Amino acid sequence: MDFVQQDWPSEAVKTLIKNTVLGSNGTRYRHINAIEQLKKLDDPLYFSLMTKESCLGNITLCQRKDSLYLRYFTFHDRFQASLNSNKREKSRRSTLKEHVSEFLNSLTSEKKQAIYAYIEPDNIRSINMAKEFGFSPKADIAMFHFSRRFPKESRQFKILTFEEAIPFIRSQYGNQTYYFENPKSGTYAGWFVHDELTLLARFHKGCWEIQSMKGRFGKVLIKALPWLPHINKLITPARHQFSAFDSFVSLNPSVNAKEVNAFLAAGLAHFKVHHMMHWVDESSPQSQCLENVRWGLLHRIIGKSEIHLVVKGQATPGPYFIDAMDML
């Protein structure tokens, strides 16, 4: 078994990533559009653990200006922790961990860059593994859910080009840690009041197969969702299509929460979904623009949650720029 470095994903890597189920305790899900998402990654490097023609593991890193983002850290089931593992399996995993640790250490020493990643706080297995490999928590990123059963379209919602939108976003977020620009990712849109651009954001498409949700009765709830009025229009576990937004900018201080709600609802209508996710570093000044948003039914049920930002190497203080594509 050897680590093979490539600038593109092989068919074996695609198969591994496409079939990977994410999460441990609580929510478990699989990306249905994983292959499409691979095409949008910014300057990726694929490090794959290969044996003959099979990929047993993959570490995908996106190369950014002053850091490396750990996009995928995926291994075959045979390397996953199990209480019933025999000594041979445990020895094999121990050897693998040593190779991975050496590999990650070489990256931080050679490139002199930090590696960062996001981990859900209830994913105990990933948190423990991150500690083993030298990652430490640096910030908690807030996660919100915006939903509408009947989102309304609006002529005030207009699609923008990358060139039209990026100067405003760069001005607002350019100094934040881990800020970067990726023209291949997302769709930019603005909200116009009397033909004046007042709000803008970037929107991303997501599609998950949700296998279980948080809580003791998470698997039972997934089976019940299609039969629950109101909620069944917002979440469709077998093929849950949703959106996510980032790079939110308010260009007019007089714009109120009602306009923000209408803008986001129009985004749902435009992309023909009922659910939208948003992640934000609450120490960021831009987060104040979203304080009075009426997030909707899903947020009342799920509530605001947190994602851990973990870093290996020299960590730069926040506030941190959060690209929603990194979460999808």
N, C-alpha and C positions, 0 to 999 in steps of 0.2 A: 504494500500500500504506500502510495506517495502523494504528496500535494502537488497538483498541477496548476500552474498559473495561466490564465487566459484572459483576453480582453473582451470575449464574448461568451455567452452561455452555450455549452454543448447540449445536444439532445438529452444526454443523461442527466445533466444539471437541471434542465427544464422539467424533466419528469419528476425529479426529487422535489423541487420547489413547488410544482403544481400539486403534488399529493401530500404536502406537509400540512398537518393540522396544528394550529398555533394555540397557545394557552396551556395551562395545566389545571390548577384549581379554578373553579368558576367558569367563565366563558371560554368555550372552545370553538374555533371556526377555521375555515379553509378559504383561501382566496380563489374564487372561480376564475377571475381574469388575471391570474398571476403572470401568464406569458405576455399578455398585452402590457402589463406594468413593467416588465423587464425592458421593453423598448424605450421607456421613458427615463430610465436611470441616467444620472449624470456621471460620466467618466468612470464607469464601474471596472473593478478588477474581480475576477472570479478565481478563488483558490479552492480547488476541488480535491477531495480524497478519493482516488480512483483505484479500482482493482479490476483488471481486464477492461471490460466495457461498461462496468457499473460505477455509478457515483454513490459512495457511501456517506459523503458529507460535503457541505459547501459553505464557504465563508465568502460573502460578497461585500466588498468595500467600495464606497463611492469616494473618489478622490476630490477633495475640495481645497479651497485656498490655503487654509491653515489647519486642516484636520482631515481625518478619515471617518466617514460615517459607516457604522456596521449595519448594513441593510439586512443581510440574511446570515443566520448562524444555524444551519440546518443539518441534522444527521439522521441517518437511517435508524429505524426502530431498534435494531440490534444494539445500538449504542445508547439507547435511552435508559435512564435509571429504572431499576426494578427491585422490589424487595425480595423476589425469588431468584435473583441472579446467582449463577454458580461461580466458583472461583475463577474459571477460565474466562467467563464473560467479564467479570470485574477486572481481571488483569488486562484484558483487551482494552476496556474503557480507560483504565489507568494509563496505559501506554499512549492511547489516543490523546488524552488530556495533556500529557507531557509534550507531545508533538505540537498540539494547538498552542499551548502556553509558550513554547519556544518560538513558534511562528509569530505570534502576536508581539512578543517581546522584541523580536528582530525588526518588526515594522516600526515600532515606536523609537527604537534606537537608531535605525538607519535613516528613516525619514524625519526623525525628530518632530513628529506630529502626534497630537493626541488622537485617540480613537474614542468615539462616543456612540451611545446607543440608547434606546428607550425600552424600559421593561415595566410591565404591569405589576403593581405591588402584590397582587395575589398569585403571581406566577413564581412560587417558591423555588421551583427547580431552576429557573433562569436566574433568579436573584443569587442563589447559592453558587451557581456556575460562574456568574459574573465576578463574584468575590474571589473565587479560586483563580481566575485569570487576571486579577489585579485591577478590576474596575471598582470604582467607588461612587456612591451617589453624590450628585452636586446640586440638583434642583428637583422640585416637584412641579410638573407641568399639569395645569388644569385641563380637564376634558369636559366638553359640553355637548348636549344633544338638542338640535333644533328640529322641530317637527310640526307638520300641518296635515290634517286629513284632506283638506281641500285648498291647496295653495293657489293663489291668484296670480295670473300673468299680469304684466304691466308694460306699457310702452316706454315707461321710464327706465326699464332694465334693458341695457344695450351691451352687446359683446364688443370688447376692445381688443386691439392687437397688442402683442408684446411690447412693441415700440411705443404705443400710446400709454400703456399702463406703467411700465417699469420705472420711468423717472420719478413718479409719485411714490412708488413702493421703495425705491432706492433711497429717497430722501427721508422716509419715515423709519426704515429698518436697516439701512446700510451700515450703521455703526453697531448693530447688535451682534453678539457672539454667534458664530456659525451661520451668518447670513451668506447666502449664495443665490445665484440666478440660473434657472434652467428653462430655456425657451421651449423645450420639448414637453414640458410638464404642465398640465392644467389649462383651463380656459379663463381668460380675464374678462371681467364684466364691470360695468359702471351703473350708477343710479343718477339720473339727471332730473334736476328740478329747474323748471323754466329754462331748459336747454343748457344748464350749467352742471358740470360734473361735480357731484357732492360726495359720493361714496364709491369705493371700488374694492374689489377683492378678486382672488383667484379661486376657481372652483375645480375640484377633481372628482372623477367618477370612481365608485367602488362597487364591488359585488362579492358577497360572502355567502358561503354555506355555513349557517350557524348550527352547531351540533348540540350545544348546551349553553345555559346562561348561569349567571352567578346565583349562589344560594343552594340550600340543601335540596330543593326541588327543581333545580335548573333543567334537568333533562325532561322532567314531567311537564314543565312550563313550555318548553319548546314544542311538545306535541299538542299542547292545549291552545297555543297562540292562534292557529288558524280558525279557531271556533270562538275567540273572544271578540265581541263587538268593539269597535273603535280602534283597538290596538292592532287587530289583524290587518288593518289598512296601512299601518305604519311599519310593521315588521313582518317579513315573509321569510322564515328561516331557511327553507330549501334553496332559495335564490334571492337573497336580500340585496336589492339594488339601492344604493344611497349615494350621497354626495358628501364632500368635505370642503371646507374653505379655509384659506389662510391669507396672509398679506392684506388684512383688512385695513383700509385707510379712510378716514373721515376728513374731507377737505374743507368743510364748513362747520365751525363750532356751534352754529345755531341749529344744525340738524338734530332733530329729537329722536327718541327711541322708536316712535311710530314709523318714521321713515326707514330706520334700520330694519325693523320687523318686516316692512313691506318689501324692502330690497331682498332680504334673505328668503322670504316667501316666494318672491318672483323667481329667485334662483332655483328653488325647488320645482316650480312650475315649468321653468325653461328646460331643466334636465329630466323632467318627468319622474321625479321621485318624491317621497314624503318624509324623508329623514336625512338630516345633514349633521355631520360631526365637526367639531372645532376644538383645536388644542392651542393653548396660549400660556406663555409665562406670565403669571399675574404680576410680576414685578415690572413688566413692560408698561410704559405709559399708554400704549394703544389699547390695553385691556380695559381701560376706563370707559371707552366708547361703547362697550358691550354690557356694562353693568345693569342697565335697565331693559335689556332685551327680554321679550316674552318668549321663552324657549319652547314652550309647548308641553303636550301630554307626556311624551317619552322622557323628557328631562325631569318632570315631576315624579315619574315612576323610578327612573334609574338614578337620578340625582347627579350632581357634579362629582367626578372621580378624579384621581390623580395618576399620572404616569411618571415613573422615576427616570430622570436623565442621569446616566452613569458614564463615567469617563475613565479611560486608562491613559496615563501620561499626564503631562502638564495641563491642568484645567484652567481655562480663562473665565473670569467672573461674568455673570449675566448682566443685563437681561439677555435671554436666548431667543434667537429667531427659530420658529417652529414651522417647518415645511410639512404640510398635511400629507404630501405624497410619501414622506418617510414613514408615516403611520399606516399606510394602505398596502 
